[in-house]
Amino acid sequence: MEINVVELVKNAVIEASTSFRDDQLSAYQNALEREENPRAQWVLEIMLENALVAKKNKVPLCDDTGVPHVLVEIGHDTPIPPNFLIQIKEGISEGLLKLPGRPMAVQGDAVERIEQTQGLSIDSRKLVPPGFLVDSVNTEGVKINILMLGGGSEIRALTRSVFHKRDHRNLFKEVVTWMRSEIPKLGCTPIIPAVGIGRTHYEASSLMLKAMANRRLDQPSELEIGITESLNQSGIGSLGLGGTITALGSLVLVGPQRASGVRIVCMRPCCSVEPRRSWVYLPPDLLE
């Protein structure tokens, strides 16, 4: 059976932009049950209603529809069809057009794009993804992860070196301290912190993206629970109105480390509609 990669990826872009994953939806429902502040309860109810309407009508969860990021995970001995990555790019373009994606691609040469002097393209397809992150995994088939990353969370994100002093708690103290300082500026709370810890800035950022793609809120590690509980003790609450729930959960991935006094930490406070994520899985028999 021939597969239509373009169509599958197009639908995945739309799904990522318009639908919570099941663990996110459950996290919101659990947060509503635990929230003690009436104003924050009202915010959570509105966010849940927004999610249900967005999914039903296939409209974006937020007017900032995000920049598409792609993580392709290829199983061992899995054949890849010709022009496979080109088809993924075409599917993203078609998904942005159908969604539609927010027309926010800046036009012009290098300097003009930085200074934003030539305005924005009205074509949603111009919001091209950065280079794909491709990884080999110990499974079969291919999984194409689509992440739609909004600007607010990016503004409040940070990648930096942290002196660990042979104690992991020093790393996560930095994460929580940074998050507590940035969450009130973000505004769109509750958040889901995404954290990657690696040997280089590139690796830490890649691990953070992989955490958003593959970690689940309903299967938290002890490290993830610790970050979530620490942030919920801040009392910032939904939309900064105060309350019990500031973080719905956390997504953390720790990669290989090297002998060094520092660890590189990438931390991103995903806003109240993020991480917006979906995937396409292609079994090996369909790729032959």
N, C-alpha and C positions, 0 to 999 in steps of 0.2 A: 504494500500500500504506500503510495506516494504521500509525503507529508508537505504541508504548506507552512514553512517556517515563518514567512512574512505575515500570514494571517494569524498564526498562533502568537507571535510576538506583539502584533498590533493589539490583540485582545488582552494580552498581559499588561501592556502599558495602560489601557483603559481600566483594567481591574485594579492595578496598583493605585491609580489616581482616585478611584471612586469607592473602594471597598476596604474596610478593616479586615485583617485576618482574624480567624476565630479566636486566637489567644488575646489579641488586642480588644476585641469586643467583650470577651469574658473579663479582662482586666478592668474595663470601664464599669461593667455591671458589678463586679466585686467592690470597686472603689465607691460606687454609689451606695452600696449597703454599709460600708464602713465609715463614710464621711459623716461628720457630726455638725458641720457648719451649714445652716440652711441655705445661705447664699451660694456656697460651693456646691451643695446638692443640686441647686437649680442649674448651675453651670454644667455639671455633669449630665443632667437630664437633657439639656439642650444639645450637648455634644453627641450624646447617644441618638437623639432624634435626627440630628444632622447626618450622622453616619447611615442611619436607616433610609433616609430620603435620598442621599447620594447614591447608595447601592441600588435602590429601587429604580431611580430615574437615570442611572448611569451618568451622573454629573459629578464634577470634581468635589472632593472633600473640602478643598480650600481654593480661593481664587489664585493663590500662588501655586500653580500646578506642579512646579518643581522642575529640576534639571534631571534628565534620565541618566542613570548610571547602570552599567551592565557588568555582572559577574557571571562568567561562563565556567562551569565545573564539568570537566570531561573525565569520564571513567576510563580505567585502564583498558587498553586494546579496543577502544571504541572508535569506529571509523567516522570520519567527518566528511560530509558531502562537499563537493566543490562550491565555492562562493558562499559558504555557510555564514561567515561573519558579515558579508555584504547583505545577505538576506535578513540578518538580524537588524542591521542598520535600516534597511527598507521598512521592516516591520515597525521599528520605533518611529520613523517618519510618518507612516500611515496612522499609527496610534495617536501621535501628537495632533495630526490633522483632524482625526475623527473625534477626539476628546471634547473640545479642542484644547490644546495646550495654550497657556498664557503667552501671548506674543511679546517676549521680552529679550529676544536675541539682539545684541548690539551690533550695529553695522559699522563698516569702515576698516581701515588698516590697523596695525598694532596700536599706534598712539591714539587714533580716533576711537578705537574700542575702549581703551582705558579711560579716556576723557569723555566718552559718550557724546561726541559732537555731531555724529551723523544720524542720530535717532535710532529707532528700533524697527526691525523687520515685522511686518504684519503677518508673515508666514510662520505658523507655529512649527513647521518642519525645520526651520533654521535653528531651533534650539537643540543642536546636535549634542550627543553624549561625548564625554571625553573618551580617550582610548579604553578599550575593554580590559577588564581584569580577567585573565584566563588562568585557571588552576587545574592541576591534575588531582583527582580524588580516587580513593580506594573503593569505588563502586562501579556500576555498569551504567551505560547510557550517558546522556548529557542533560544537565540542568542549566537553564538560562534564567538567572535571577535579574529582575528589573527593580531598581530602586529609584523613586522620584524624590529628590532632595530639595527642600525649600530653602529660601534665602535667610529667613529669620534664624533658623538653627545654625546655619553656616556662619553667620556673623558672630554667634556666641560660642562657636567651637574653638578648640585649641589643640595644637600638637607641640609638645615640649619634652625636654629631657628632665628627669626627676632623679635626684640622689636617693637611692633606696635604703642605704645603710644596713643592708642585709635583713630588712624587715619589710614584708609586703604591705604592712599597715601604713608605712610612710607614703607609699604610692597612692593608696586609696584615700588617705587623708588629703592629699593634693587634689585628687579628683573631686571629692565632696566639697572641699573649700572653694574650688573653682566653680563648681556647679552652683553652690549657694550664692556666689557673687553674681553669676550671670543669669540665673533663672528669673529674678525680678525684672531684669532688663528685657528678657525675651517676651514675657507677658503671656504667651500662649501656653499656659499650663493647664493640666498636669503634663509632665514631661516623661520621656523614657530615655535615660542616659544610655548612650552607646559608647563603649570604650574598647580600644585596641592597645595592647602592650607588646612592643617588639624591640628589635635591635637598631632599626633605622626609622627615620620619619616616614619613608615610603611604606615600610612594613607595618608600622603602627597604624597608618591610615588604611592600609589594605585590610588589616585585621578588624578594624572598626567597621568597615563596610561588610566584611564577612559575618561579623556579629549581628549586624542589622538584618542580613539576608537569612541567616540560619539559626540563630538562637531564638528560643521561645520563652515567652513571659510565664507560661504555666509550668516550666521545668527549670526553675532558677537554681543557680549554684549558690554556695555560701557567700562567695564574693559579691554576686549580684544582689542577694538578699541584704547584705551589709550596706551596700550603697543605697538601696531603696529605703531601708529603714532610717538611715542617717538623714537622708533628704526629707523624709516625711516628718522628722522631728523639727524641721526648720519652721513649720507652720505657715509657709508661703501660700499654699493652697491653690485651687483653681483660679486662673486669671489674676493671681495675686491677692485674692479676697480673704485669704486666711483659711485654715481648715486642717483636716487630718491628712489629706492626700495631696502631696506635691509631686510624687513620682508614682506612676502606675507599676513600674518594674524597671529592671535594668538589663542591658545586653552587653556582656563582657566576653572578650576572647583574648587569651594570653598565648602568644606564639613562642617560638624558640628564643632563647636568650643566650648572651655571650658573657664571658668574664669581664665585668665592667662595674664601676661604681654607680652607673646611671642606667635607667630604663627609659625608653622613649614611649610616651603615653599620648595617644590621640583620644580626645574626649569631645563628645558632641551631645548637647541636650536636645534630643528630638522633640519637637513641639507636639501639641495636643492631637495632631492628625498623623503624626509620623511614629515609626518609619512606615512610609507608604511602599509596599513591597508586594511582589507577586513573582511567580515563576512558571516556566514551561519545562516539562520533563519529556525527553525523547528517549524511549527505550532503544537498546542497540539494534534490535531486529528491524526497526523502522529507518535506521540510518545506513543499512547495508545497501 
